[in-house]
């Protein structure tokens, strides 16, 4: 919070995809030993799943999903600050989304936003 600039700033961890789902019914494995036309192995199926996850995340970026979530988060934070705190109605609200490399790097927090020590 900066009373001179009349701003409230929130540092928020970057949005990330919680899960990926592949419809297992859409995948068909054939007998890899007798498939002479297009030999495929189980490792190929694993590679397909990994590539699918990467493609899905890239598609989210291209479709503007992350931008949409950033915008909605910004709007909600402004709404909360301006509605709950009369003192800060004139303040500008800013959200900084910080990139973190892995889920394990993300601090564990409770519902109140307090960091949980392990």
C-alpha positions, 0 to 999 in steps of 0.5 A: 500500500502506498498512501502517497501514490494512492495505490494498493498492490497485490503480489499474486502467484502466476496462474497455472493449470491445475490438471490436464485430462486426456480422454483415455477412450480416445487412445487405442493401442494396438499390438506393438509387436505385430504392427508392421505398418506403423510400429508404436510403443507404450513410450510413444503413448507416454510422449503423446500425453506429455505433448498433449499437456504442453499443447493444451497450455499453449492453446490456453495462452493463444486463446487468451484464457490467462489474460482473461483470468488476469483481468477478472482477478484484477477486477475482483481485487478492485471490487473487494478493496473499494467495497470493503475499505471506505478509506481506499475508495480513491486508491488504484488497485494493481495486481502483480502476477509473479512467475514460479517455476514449479508447483513445489516452489509455490508457498502453501497458504491457508484460506486467509492467505497466511503461509503455512510452515511445514 
